[in-house]
C-alpha cells in the first residue's frame, strides 16, 4: 500500500490522490488520447506492471478522476476516460510539462517529448 501524507494541506491532499509513481503519466496519456484501454497504457508506459496499472486506475476511478465504459462485453473490457474532475487537472500537467521542458529536459528527453497536451 502506498504511504499517504494525511496532512491538512491542499497540496498534500492532491499528492495523496495523484502523487503515486505512474499516475501523472497515466493522466498524460488520457489528455493525449480521449480514451485508453488497459493494453494502451501497457504499450505507452514500458516498465509499468499490470498490477500497479490496475491499482492506479482503481484509485483514480475511486476519486472520480477517471470513468470507464465497456467496449467489449464477453469478456467485459473497459476503456477509460477523464471525467470533468480529471480534466480539471490539465493546468497541473501543463505546468509540469513547461517546467520539465525548461529545467529538466535533456537532449534525449527533449527528443522523446510527445505532442502538447490537449487543452
Secondary structure, DSSP 8 states (H G I E B T S, - for coil): -------S-HHHHHHHHH-STTHHHHHHHHHHSS-EEHHHHHHHSTT--HHHHHHHHHHHHHTTSEEEEEEETTTTEEEEEE-HHHHTTHHHHHHHHHHIIIII--HHHHHT--S----
